[in-house]
Amino acid sequence: MKTRFERATSNDRSDVPIARLEAAGAIPVSVRSFSRCSAQPEVEIMARSDADIRSPSLWESRSLRLGAFILAAVMAAAAFFSVVGKADSAGQAKAPPPPSDARTELGINLFGLANFNRDQVYLNLVTQSEWFSSRGEGWTLMPKEQLDRNGWVRELKPGQTAPRPLMLPPAPFRAVQVRCEYRGHGEITAGGVARIQSSGEGWLMLDLSPTGAADEGGWIELVGTDAANPVRDIDCRDIAFPRSERFHPAFLKFVQDFKVVRFLDWQRINDNAAVSWADRATQENSSQVTPAGASIEDMIDLANRTKTDPWFLMPYKADERYIREFALLVRKKLDPERTVYVELGNEVWNDMFDAAQQAQREGMMMKLGNGDAKRAQMIRYAQKVRAAMKIWTEVYADSPERLVRVAASQHAYSDLANMILEDADTVRWVDALATAPYIWFDLKGYGSGDLDRIFAAMPDAIEHTMKFVDENRAIAAKHGKRFIAYEGGQHLVTSDLVLARAIQRDPRMAGVYERYLAEWDRRARSTLTLYASTAPIADYGSWGLKEYAGQPLDQTPKLRAVKQFQARDR
C-alpha cells in the first residue's frame, strides 16, 4: 500500500496544477512568491513571416521563465504514476454498461483570457489586458490606487505613462484597421505592431499589423490624462465589427461546437481568493482578467449566444450570499432551455492547490476523519459541497432537471470518491461524480527522436486511464449518480520545447484522440469536458486543442480528431 502522498500525485494532469497558468499572468499557488505582473510562460506562436517584431518594454518586463522549479514539481508528481497507477480496484463493484440511449457529449474548458494566449474572445482589443505603469524602463502593473472602480486610470504621476496591451486578432495574420473611441481628455500613443494613422478628440485610428512572430505585441499608451475628466471607456476594435457586439464571431463559432463550457480559468478559481458579491467583476470593468475574473454576465451571455450548457465553479471561500446571488443571477439570465453544471472549488483533493490545503487544515481543526489528514480534507470538502448545492437546489427548485450538481474527485485514487459521497447525506445533494481522465505518459529521458516510441505507448496509456474510468463509473453507479469528466485529453508535459512541438504537431496525435474518444464513448458515454480551448505550446504543458486562434485545421491534430468525433452524430 502506497502512502497517501504517493496516491495523491498520480495520473491526472490536474495532479500537476503548476502546469496550469491562469489569466493575465496569474501564478499557480506553488510559485506565488513570484510577482504576478512579471510572470509569463515561455511560449511559441507559430510565425507566418520572418518578421521578429519585439517590444522590450512589454515582453521583457513580463517574461519570467518558471524553469527548473516548475519542471521539478511537474516531473516529481508525474513520476509517481508508474508506481501508484495501479489503484486498489479488486474490491470495486462493476459498473453496468452505459445505457443504449446514452450519448457522449463533449465539453470544453476555456483557457485563461490572458492576451498572450492569442485567442481573441472580445471584440474590444483592451478587454483581455490590464493597465501597466512605465517610467521608460520596463512595465509594472498599475497601482490599484490609481485606478477607478471600473479599472480606468484616474491620474498619472509626473514622468509616468500607462501602457495597455492590445489583443492581437486571430489568423490569418494581416493588417487590420482599428478604431479606438474613448471618453474624457488626454493623449494616447501606440507601439509595437500598432501604429496611429490619424486621431481626433475622443478617437484614433490604428494600423495593427500582426505577423504571428514569437513575442510580438501591440499596445496603446496613455501618456496624459485630465484628472478632472480622465480618459476612460476605451473601445478599440476592428472597424469591420459593430460596437454593439461583445464577442468575436470566430470565438463564438468555436465554442458553439461543444455541448458544455467550463469556466475554471475564466473564474480564476485556483487563486482561491477571498470573494464578495459587492466586489465581483462586471461587464463595466475595464478588464476581464483582473483578480476577480470574468463577469458572470459575460459567462451567461456566452452560454446563451452559443447554446451551450455552462459549468460554473463556486469559489471555496465564497459565503452563502455570494453563492445565492450567483445562482439567482444565473437562474434569471440563463436561457431556460440550458442546463447549468455547478461545482465547489477545483480539485479540492489536490494538495498543490491552496483551497485543498485550506480544506485539510479546516478538516483537521474540526477533528474530522479520525485524525487522517486526507480523509479530513475530503469530509470538509463534502461539507462545503452540501452547503453550496443546497443553495443551488433551492434556487432551481422549480426546474431541477436543469441543474447538475457536481462532486469532483481524483481520477486515479477512487477511494476519495467514496469518502466524499459516503459522508453524511452528500449523495442527496449531488447529481454527478466527476474526475479528470487524462492520457498520461512520463516523457523524462525522451527526445524529439523518440516519437515512434512515444506514440507506440499511447494505446496502453489510454487503456490505463480508462480502467480508472471503469472504476469511478462503478462508484458513481453504486450511489445512483452520473459519472462525467471535468477535464480530459492528453497530459504530455516536458520542458523540452522541441519535443513538445514535435509531439503536439505530429499527425499521429489525431489518432491518439480518436482512440481516446472512442474508448470513452464505449465505456462511459457521458459528458467529457476537454482541457482546453486555445493555448500555446509551452514548458508548463500544451493544453490547447489549437495553439492560437485561426490556426489552420490541418495544423491542429487534436482539434481535427475532436471535430471528426463531433461530426459523427450530426
C-alpha positions in Angstrom: 0.0 0.0 0.0 1.5 3.3 -1.0 1.4 6.4 1.1 -1.4 8.9 0.7 1.0 11.4 -0.7 2.0 9.0 -3.5 -1.6 8.1 -4.2 -2.5 11.8 -4.3 0.1 12.6 -7.0 -0.9 10.0 -9.7 -2.1 10.2 -13.2 -4.3 13.3 -13.6 -2.7 16.1 -15.5 -4.5 18.1 -12.8 -2.3 16.4 -10.3 0.2 18.9 -11.5 -1.6 22.2 -11.1 1.6 24.1 -11.6 1.2 23.3 -15.2 -2.0 25.4 -15.5 -1.5 29.1 -15.7 -4.4 31.4 -15.1 -5.4 34.5 -16.9 -3.2 37.5 -17.3 0.0 36.4 -15.7 -1.5 34.8 -12.6 0.9 32.4 -11.0 -0.1 29.0 -9.6 -0.1 28.8 -5.8 3.1 26.8 -5.8 5.1 29.7 -7.2 3.2 32.6 -5.7 6.5 34.1 -4.4 7.0 35.4 -8.0 5.4 38.7 -8.8 2.2 38.1 -10.9 3.0 41.1 -13.0 6.3 39.6 -14.2 5.1 36.1 -14.9 4.8 34.9 -18.5 5.5 31.4 -19.6 7.9 30.6 -22.4 5.7 30.0 -25.3 5.8 29.8 -29.1 3.5 31.5 -31.5 3.9 30.0 -35.0 5.2 32.7 -37.2 3.7 33.5 -40.5 6.7 35.6 -41.7 10.3 36.1 -40.8 9.5 39.3 -39.1 10.6 39.5 -35.5 8.7 42.4 -34.0 9.5 42.8 -30.4 8.5 45.1 -27.6 11.2 45.1 -24.9 9.3 47.4 -22.6 6.4 44.9 -22.6 7.6 41.4 -23.2 11.0 41.6 -21.5 9.4 43.1 -18.4 6.7 40.4 -18.3 8.9 37.5 -19.2 9.9 35.1 -16.4 10.8 31.5 -17.1 9.2 29.3 -14.4 12.1 27.0 -15.2 13.6 24.2 -13.2 11.4 24.7 -10.1 8.2 24.1 -12.1 9.6 21.2 -14.1 10.9 19.6 -10.9 7.4 19.8 -9.4 5.8 18.5 -12.6 8.1 15.6 -13.0 8.2 14.7 -9.4 4.4 14.5 -9.3 4.2 12.6 -12.6 6.9 10.1 -11.7 4.7 8.6 -9.0 2.2 7.4 -11.6 4.3 4.5 -12.7 4.2 3.2 -9.1 0.8 4.2 -7.9 -1.2 4.0 -11.1 -2.5 0.6 -10.0 -5.2 1.6 -7.6 -6.9 -0.8 -5.4 -9.7 -2.0 -7.7 -10.0 -5.6 -6.6 -13.0 -4.9 -4.3 -14.7 -2.3 -6.5 -18.2 -3.0 -7.9 -18.5 -3.4 -11.6 -20.3 -0.6 -13.4 -23.1 -1.7 -15.7 -22.6 -0.9 -19.4 -23.8 2.6 -20.5 -27.5 2.7 -21.4 -28.1 2.2 -25.1 -29.6 5.6 -25.4 -26.7 7.4 -23.6 -24.6 9.8 -25.7 -21.1 11.2 -25.3 -21.3 14.9 -25.1 -18.0 16.8 -25.5 -17.5 19.9 -23.4 -14.6 22.4 -23.4 -12.6 24.1 -20.7 -11.9 27.7 -21.8 -8.3 28.6 -21.2 -7.4 31.8 -19.4 -8.2 35.2 -21.0 -4.6 36.5 -21.0 -3.7 38.3 -24.2 -0.6 36.2 -24.7 -2.8 33.1 -25.2 -3.6 34.5 -28.6 -7.3 33.8 -28.6 -9.4 36.9 -29.2 -12.6 36.5 -27.1 -13.8 40.1 -27.0 -14.0 42.4 -30.0 -12.7 45.3 -27.8 -9.0 44.7 -28.0 -8.3 46.0 -24.5 -10.7 43.8 -22.6 -8.2 41.0 -22.3 -5.4 43.0 -20.8 -4.6 45.3 -17.8 -3.0 48.7 -17.3 0.7 48.9 -16.7 2.9 51.7 -15.4 6.0 52.8 -17.1 8.7 55.4 -16.5 10.7 54.5 -19.6 12.4 51.3 -18.3 10.1 48.3 -18.2 6.5 47.9 -17.2 4.9 47.0 -13.9 1.2 46.7 -13.1 -0.5 50.0 -12.5 -1.0 50.6 -8.7 -4.7 49.9 -7.7 -4.9 53.3 -6.1 -4.5 55.0 -9.5 -7.5 53.2 -10.9 -11.2 53.9 -10.5 -13.8 51.4 -9.5 -14.1 50.1 -13.1 -10.3 49.9 -13.6 -9.7 53.1 -15.7 -6.7 55.2 -14.9 -7.7 58.2 -12.7 -4.4 60.0 -12.8 -0.8 59.8 -13.9 2.1 60.7 -11.8 4.9 63.0 -13.1 7.0 61.1 -15.6 4.6 58.1 -15.6 2.7 56.7 -18.6 0.2 53.8 -18.8 0.7 51.2 -21.5 -2.2 48.9 -22.2 -1.6 45.7 -24.4 -4.0 45.1 -27.3 -5.3 41.6 -28.0 -4.0 40.6 -31.4 -6.6 39.4 -33.9 -6.8 35.7 -35.0 -5.0 34.3 -38.0 -4.8 34.6 -41.0 -2.4 37.4 -39.9 -2.9 40.6 -41.8 -3.1 44.4 -41.4 -6.3 45.4 -39.6 -7.7 48.9 -39.3 -8.7 49.5 -35.7 -10.7 52.5 -34.4 -10.3 53.4 -30.7 -13.0 55.6 -29.1 -13.0 56.9 -25.6 -14.4 59.4 -23.2 -12.5 62.1 -21.3 -9.5 64.2 -22.2 -5.9 63.0 -22.6 -3.3 61.8 -25.0 -2.8 58.3 -26.3 0.1 56.9 -28.3 0.7 53.4 -29.7 3.6 51.0 -30.1 4.7 47.5 -31.2 2.7 46.3 -34.2 0.2 49.2 -33.6 0.7 52.5 -35.4 -1.5 55.6 -35.2 -2.8 56.6 -38.7 -5.0 59.6 -37.5 -6.6 60.9 -34.4 -9.1 63.5 -33.1 -10.9 64.4 -29.9 -12.1 61.1 -28.3 -10.8 58.8 -31.1 -7.8 57.5 -33.0 -7.3 55.1 -35.9 -4.7 52.4 -35.7 -3.0 50.2 -38.2 -2.5 46.9 -36.5 -0.1 44.6 -38.4 0.5 41.2 -36.5 2.7 38.6 -38.2 2.4 35.7 -35.7 6.0 36.1 -34.7 7.1 35.0 -31.2 6.9 37.7 -28.6 5.3 40.3 -30.8 2.8 42.7 -29.2 0.9 45.8 -29.8 -0.3 48.4 -27.4 -1.8 51.8 -26.7 -0.2 54.1 -24.2 -1.8 56.7 -22.1 0.8 59.5 -21.9 -1.5 62.2 -20.4 -4.9 62.3 -18.8 -7.0 65.1 -17.3 -7.6 64.2 -13.6 -10.8 66.2 -13.7 -12.1 64.3 -16.8 -9.8 61.3 -17.2 -9.6 59.1 -20.3 -12.0 56.1 -19.8 -14.4 53.7 -21.6 -11.8 52.9 -24.2 -13.1 50.7 -27.0 -10.5 49.6 -29.7 -11.8 47.2 -32.4 -11.5 46.2 -36.0 -13.6 48.6 -38.0 -15.4 45.6 -39.6 -17.2 44.9 -36.3 -20.1 46.9 -34.8 -19.8 48.3 -31.3 -23.0 46.6 -30.3 -21.3 43.2 -30.4 -19.1 42.0 -27.5 -17.7 38.6 -28.5 -15.5 37.8 -31.6 -17.6 35.7 -34.0 -14.7 33.3 -34.6 -14.6 32.6 -30.9 -18.4 32.1 -30.7 -18.2 29.7 -33.7 -15.5 27.6 -31.9 -17.4 27.4 -28.6 -20.8 26.5 -30.2 -19.4 23.2 -31.4 -19.4 21.9 -27.8 -22.2 20.9 -25.5 -20.7 22.2 -22.2 -18.4 25.0 -21.5 -16.4 25.0 -18.2 -15.2 28.4 -16.8 -12.5 27.3 -14.4 -9.8 29.6 -15.7 -12.1 32.5 -16.6 -13.2 32.5 -13.0 -9.6 32.2 -11.7 -10.8 29.6 -9.1 -7.3 28.2 -8.5 -6.3 31.5 -7.0 -8.5 30.7 -4.0 -9.1 34.4 -3.5 -11.4 35.9 -1.0 -14.6 36.9 -2.8 -17.5 39.2 -2.1 -20.6 39.8 -4.1 -20.1 43.6 -3.9 -16.6 43.3 -5.5 -17.3 40.8 -8.2 -16.3 41.6 -11.8 -19.0 43.2 -14.0 -19.2 43.9 -17.7 -18.4 47.5 -17.0 -14.9 46.6 -15.8 -12.0 47.9 -17.9 -10.6 44.4 -18.0 -12.0 40.9 -17.7 -8.7 39.4 -16.5 -8.4 41.1 -13.1 -8.2 39.1 -9.9 -12.0 39.0 -9.8 -12.0 37.0 -13.0 -14.6 37.4 -15.8 -18.1 38.8 -15.1 -20.8 36.3 -14.5 -23.0 38.1 -17.1 -20.3 37.5 -19.8 -20.3 33.8 -19.0 -24.0 33.6 -19.1 -24.2 35.6 -22.3 -21.6 33.4 -23.9 -23.7 30.3 -23.0 -26.8 31.9 -24.3 -25.2 33.0 -27.6 -23.6 29.6 -28.3 -26.4 27.5 -26.9 -24.0 25.6 -24.7 -24.5 24.4 -21.1 -22.4 26.5 -18.7 -20.3 24.8 -16.0 -19.7 27.3 -13.1 -17.4 26.8 -10.1 -18.2 28.3 -6.7 -15.1 29.7 -5.1 -14.0 27.7 -2.0 -14.1 30.9 0.1 -17.5 32.1 -1.2 -20.0 32.9 1.5 -23.7 32.0 1.4 -24.7 35.4 0.0 -22.2 35.1 -2.9 -23.4 31.6 -3.8 -27.1 32.5 -3.6 -26.7 35.7 -5.6 -24.7 33.9 -8.2 -27.3 31.2 -8.5 -30.1 33.8 -8.7 -28.4 35.7 -11.4 -27.9 32.5 -13.5 -31.5 31.5 -12.9 -32.7 34.9 -14.1 -30.5 35.4 -17.1 -29.6 32.0 -18.4 -31.7 30.7 -21.3 -34.3 28.3 -19.6 -33.5 25.7 -22.2 -29.9 25.5 -20.9 -28.7 23.1 -18.2 -26.3 24.5 -15.6 -23.4 22.5 -14.1 -22.2 23.6 -10.7 -19.0 22.6 -8.8 -17.5 23.7 -5.5 -13.9 24.8 -5.9 -11.5 23.0 -8.3 -9.7 19.8 -7.3 -10.0 20.3 -3.6 -8.4 16.9 -3.2 -5.2 18.2 -4.9 -2.8 19.2 -2.2 -0.8 21.5 -4.5 -3.8 23.9 -4.6 -4.3 26.5 -1.9 -8.0 25.5 -1.4 -7.1 21.9 -0.9 -4.6 22.9 1.8 -7.2 25.1 3.4 -9.7 22.2 3.4 -7.2 19.9 5.0 -6.4 22.5 7.7 -10.0 23.1 8.4 -10.8 19.4 8.5 -8.1 18.6 10.9 -9.0 21.6 13.1 -12.6 20.3 13.2 -11.3 16.9 14.1 -12.8 15.2 11.0 -11.6 11.9 9.6 -10.4 10.4 12.9 -7.0 12.1 12.5 -6.5 11.0 8.9 -5.5 14.2 7.1 -6.7 13.2 3.7 -10.0 11.9 5.0 -10.5 15.1 7.0 -9.8 17.1 3.8 -12.4 15.1 1.8 -15.0 15.3 4.5 -14.5 19.0 4.8 -14.9 19.2 1.0 -18.1 17.2 1.2 -19.5 19.6 3.8 -18.8 22.6 1.6 -20.3 20.8 -1.4 -23.5 20.1 0.5 -23.8 23.7 1.7 -23.3 25.2 -1.8 -25.6 22.7 -3.5 -28.4 23.2 -1.1 -28.5 26.8 -2.1 -28.5 26.0 -5.8 -31.2 23.3 -5.2 -33.4 25.9 -3.6 -32.9 28.4 -6.5 -33.7 25.7 -9.1 -36.5 24.1 -7.1 -39.0 24.6 -9.9 -36.7 23.1 -12.6 -34.3 20.6 -11.0 -33.8 18.9 -14.3 -31.8 21.9 -15.5 -29.3 21.6 -12.7 -26.3 19.2 -12.5 -24.6 19.4 -9.1 -21.1 18.0 -9.3 -18.7 16.5 -6.8 -15.2 16.1 -8.1 -12.6 13.5 -7.1 -9.1 12.3 -8.2 -9.3 10.0 -11.2 -6.6 7.6 -10.1 -7.5 7.4 -6.4 -11.1 6.3 -6.3 -11.1 5.9 -2.6 -11.6 9.6 -2.4 -14.9 9.4 -4.3 -16.2 7.1 -1.6 -15.0 9.4 1.2 -16.9 12.3 -0.4 -20.1 10.5 -1.5 -20.5 8.5 1.7 -20.1 11.4 4.1 -23.5 12.2 5.8 -26.1 12.8 3.1 -23.8 14.2 0.3 -25.4 11.9 -2.3 -28.7 13.7 -1.8 -27.2 17.0 -2.9 -25.1 15.6 -5.8 -26.1 14.6 -9.3 -22.7 13.6 -10.8 -19.3 12.4 -9.8 -16.6 13.9 -12.0 -12.9 13.1 -12.4 -10.1 14.1 -14.9 -9.2 11.1 -17.1 -6.0 12.4 -18.7 -3.8 10.4 -21.1 -0.5 10.4 -19.1 3.0 9.3 -20.2 6.3 10.2 -18.5 8.5 11.9 -21.1 11.6 12.1 -18.9 14.6 10.8 -20.9 12.8 11.1 -24.2 13.8 13.5 -27.1 12.4 14.5 -30.4 14.0 11.4 -32.0 11.8 9.2 -29.9 8.4 10.0 -31.4 7.8 6.4 -32.6 8.4 5.0 -29.1 6.1 7.7 -27.6 3.2 7.2 -29.9 3.6 3.4 -29.7 3.0 3.7 -25.9 -0.2 5.7 -26.3 -2.7 2.8 -26.6 -1.5 1.4 -23.2 -1.7 4.9 -21.7 -5.2 5.3 -22.9 -6.2 1.9 -21.6 -4.6 2.7 -18.3 -6.8 5.8 -17.7 -9.9 4.0 -19.0 -9.5 1.4 -16.3 -9.9 4.2 -13.8 -12.9 5.4 -15.8 -14.5 2.0 -15.2 -13.7 2.1 -11.5 -15.0 5.6 -10.9 -18.1 4.9 -13.0 -18.8 1.9 -10.8 -18.6 4.1 -7.7 -21.0 6.6 -9.2 -23.4 3.9 -10.3 -23.3 2.4 -6.8 -24.6 5.7 -5.5 -27.1 6.2 -8.3 -25.1 9.1 -9.8 -23.8 10.0 -13.3 -20.1 9.8 -14.0 -18.6 12.6 -16.1 -15.3 14.3 -16.7 -14.5 17.8 -15.6 -11.2 17.8 -17.6 -9.6 15.4 -20.0 -7.3 14.9 -23.0 -3.5 14.5 -23.3 -1.1 15.1 -20.4 2.2 15.1 -22.2 4.4 17.7 -20.4 8.0 18.3 -21.0 10.4 21.3 -20.6 12.0 20.3 -24.0 10.0 22.5 -26.3 11.5 20.9 -29.4 10.0 17.6 -28.2 6.7 19.2 -27.1 6.2 20.8 -30.5 7.1 17.6 -32.3 4.6 15.6 -30.2 1.7 18.1 -30.3 2.0 18.7 -34.1 2.6 15.1 -35.1 -0.3 13.9 -37.3 -0.4 10.8 -35.1 -1.8 12.9 -32.2 -5.1 12.9 -34.1 -5.1 9.1 -33.9 -4.4 9.3 -30.1 -7.5 11.5 -29.7 -9.6 9.3 -32.0 -8.8 6.2 -29.9 -9.3 8.1 -26.6 -12.7 9.5 -27.6 -13.8 6.1 -29.0 -12.9 4.4 -25.7 -14.6 7.0 -23.6 -17.7 6.6 -25.8 -17.6 2.8 -25.4 -17.0 2.7 -21.7 -18.5 5.9 -20.2 -20.7 7.5 -22.9 -21.3 10.7 -20.9 -20.1 14.3 -20.7 -16.3 14.7 -21.4 -15.1 18.2 -20.9 -11.8 18.5 -22.6 -8.9 20.7 -21.4 -8.5 23.2 -23.0 -9.6 25.5 -25.8 -6.7 27.6 -27.1 -3.2 27.7 -25.6 0.4 27.9 -26.9 2.9 25.1 -26.6 5.0 25.9 -23.5 7.1 24.2 -20.9 4.1 24.1 -18.5 2.2 22.0 -21.0 0.5 22.1 -24.3 -3.2 22.0 -23.4 -4.9 23.7 -26.3 -6.8 21.9 -29.0 -5.2 24.6 -31.1 -2.2 26.8 -30.4 -3.7 30.1 -31.5 -7.0 31.5 -32.8 -7.4 30.9 -36.5 -4.8 28.2 -36.8 -5.4 26.1 -39.9 -7.2 22.9 -39.1 -4.6 20.8 -40.8 -2.1 22.0 -38.2 -4.3 21.0 -35.3 -4.4 17.2 -35.0 -6.2 17.2 -31.6 -8.9 19.6 -32.8 -9.2 17.7 -36.1 -10.0 14.5 -34.2 -12.5 16.2 -32.0 -14.3 17.7 -34.9 -14.4 14.3 -36.6 -15.9 12.8 -33.5 -18.5 15.6 -33.2 -19.5 15.2 -36.9 -20.3 11.5 -36.3 -23.6 12.3 -34.6 -24.7 15.2 -36.9 
